[in-house]
Amino acid sequence: MTANGTAVTPPVDFSFLNLYSIEEMSSKNPRRGVKRYHRAKSGRLESHALRLNNNQLTSIQGINAISYQVHKLFKSKEEDLSAFPSLKILYLHGNQLRHLNHVLTILSTLQHLYNLTLHGNPLQERKRYKEQLIHRLPNLRSLDFTNVTQTDRRKTRNKLDTTALYRQNKV
């Protein structure tokens, strides 16, 4: 139990399953961990975390429909990430994700996401990778297993302000 009385549930773990697309999750069972998954009365798994790390994912396209395709996993059947209002932790490291803006557009709908891993993906090589993530995901407290500090947030604001000012003056 947490301090506010909610049950601590293990992450739904689809890591190391050699997935090439999100859609493949519907034909796979999550890996079993030490702790048993909690199930709602409906039979769906209850969790605040999803592990998709160390697969071959090249995109998270389709994650918007995951609750419909893999509806047994989560409480909601909505067809977008707003169906995961309680998703707080998402592990996507060690995949083949290349398009940071696409990933950011999708992840920015997760209002409660505070722990994210994306390291080990080609998109990590993008200029201002960390700054863009911190800027677009304001509730992020941990990125790639490293705490996001107030100093990080301040530096991000300064860099983005400087870049915007430079672009404005260049025109």
C-alpha positions in Angstrom: 0.0 0.0 0.0 1.1 3.5 -0.7 0.8 6.4 1.7 -2.6 7.4 0.2 -4.0 3.9 0.6 -3.8 2.7 -3.0 -2.4 -0.8 -3.7 1.0 -1.0 -5.2 0.6 -3.0 -8.4 3.4 -4.5 -10.6 4.0 -3.1 -14.1 2.3 -4.9 -17.0 5.5 -6.3 -18.6 5.9 -6.7 -22.3 9.6 -6.3 -22.3 12.1 -8.6 -24.1 9.3 -10.1 -26.2 10.9 -9.1 -29.6 7.8 -7.0 -30.5 8.1 -5.1 -33.7 4.8 -3.2 -33.3 2.4 -2.2 -30.5 -0.3 -4.2 -32.2 1.6 -7.5 -31.5 0.8 -7.0 -27.8 -2.7 -8.3 -28.4 -1.3 -11.8 -29.3 1.2 -11.9 -26.4 0.8 -12.4 -22.7 2.7 -10.1 -20.4 5.7 -11.6 -18.7 5.2 -12.9 -15.2 7.1 -11.2 -12.4 7.6 -12.0 -8.7 4.5 -10.1 -7.7 1.2 -11.3 -9.1 -0.9 -9.0 -11.2 -4.0 -7.5 -9.6 -7.2 -8.0 -11.5 -10.4 -5.9 -11.4 -13.7 -7.7 -11.1 -14.0 -7.4 -14.8 -10.9 -9.5 -15.2 -8.7 -6.7 -16.5 -5.3 -6.2 -15.1 -4.8 -3.1 -12.9 -1.5 -1.3 -13.2 0.0 2.2 -13.3 3.1 1.1 -15.3 3.7 -0.5 -18.7 7.1 -2.0 -19.7 7.8 -2.2 -23.5 11.5 -1.9 -23.2 14.1 -4.1 -25.1 11.9 -4.9 -28.1 12.3 -4.0 -31.7 9.7 -1.2 -31.7 10.2 1.4 -34.4 7.1 3.4 -33.5 4.6 3.7 -30.8 1.9 4.2 -33.4 -1.0 2.1 -32.3 -0.5 2.7 -28.6 -3.6 4.9 -28.9 -5.7 1.8 -29.7 -4.0 -0.5 -27.3 -6.7 -0.5 -24.7 -9.2 -1.6 -27.4 -6.9 -4.3 -28.9 -5.6 -5.5 -25.6 -8.7 -4.6 -23.6 -8.1 -7.3 -21.0 -5.1 -5.3 -19.7 -6.5 -2.0 -18.6 -9.7 -0.7 -17.1 -10.8 1.4 -20.0 -11.8 0.6 -23.6 -11.2 4.1 -25.0 -9.2 4.3 -28.1 -6.6 6.9 -27.1 -4.1 7.4 -24.4 -6.6 9.3 -22.3 -7.8 5.7 -21.6 -4.8 5.4 -19.4 -5.3 8.2 -16.9 -3.4 6.4 -14.2 -0.4 5.4 -16.4 2.5 6.9 -14.5 5.5 4.8 -15.6 6.4 3.8 -19.1 9.5 2.0 -20.2 10.3 2.2 -23.9 14.1 2.0 -23.7 16.1 -0.3 -26.0 13.8 -0.2 -29.0 14.2 1.4 -32.5 12.1 4.6 -32.0 13.4 7.3 -34.3 10.8 10.1 -34.4 11.0 12.2 -31.2 8.2 14.6 -32.3 5.8 11.7 -33.0 6.6 10.1 -29.6 6.2 13.4 -27.8 2.8 14.1 -29.5 1.5 10.7 -28.2 3.1 10.9 -24.7 2.0 14.4 -24.0 -1.6 13.2 -23.6 -0.4 11.2 -20.5 -1.1 13.8 -17.8 0.2 11.6 -14.9 3.3 10.2 -16.6 6.2 11.0 -14.3 8.7 8.2 -15.1 9.8 7.5 -18.7 12.7 5.7 -20.3 13.6 6.1 -23.9 17.4 5.7 -23.9 18.9 3.2 -26.3 16.6 4.4 -29.1 17.9 6.2 -32.2 15.8 9.3 -31.2 18.1 9.7 -28.2 20.7 11.1 -30.6 18.4 14.0 -31.6 19.5 17.5 -30.7 18.0 18.7 -27.4 16.5 15.3 -26.7 16.3 15.8 -23.0 15.2 19.4 -23.2 12.4 18.6 -25.6 11.1 15.8 -23.3 11.3 17.9 -20.2 9.5 20.8 -21.9 6.7 18.7 -23.4 6.2 16.4 -20.4 6.0 18.9 -17.5 5.2 16.2 -14.9 8.3 14.2 -15.7 10.3 13.5 -12.5 12.6 10.8 -14.0 13.9 10.4 -17.5 16.1 7.4 -18.5 16.5 6.4 -14.8 17.8 9.9 -13.9 15.9 12.4 -11.8 14.7 15.6 -13.5 15.7 18.5 -11.3 14.6 22.1 -11.0 18.0 23.0 -12.5 17.2 20.8 -15.5 13.9 22.6 -15.9 15.5 26.0 -15.6 18.2 25.1 -18.2 15.5 23.7 -20.5 13.5 27.0 -20.3 16.7 29.0 -21.0 17.8 26.9 -23.9 14.4 26.9 -25.5 13.9 30.7 -24.9 17.4 31.3 -26.5 16.6 29.1 -29.5 13.2 30.9 -30.0 14.8 34.3 -29.7 17.5 33.3 -32.2 14.9 32.0 -34.7 12.9 35.2 -34.3 15.9 37.5 -34.9 17.0 35.3 -37.9 13.8 36.0 -39.8 
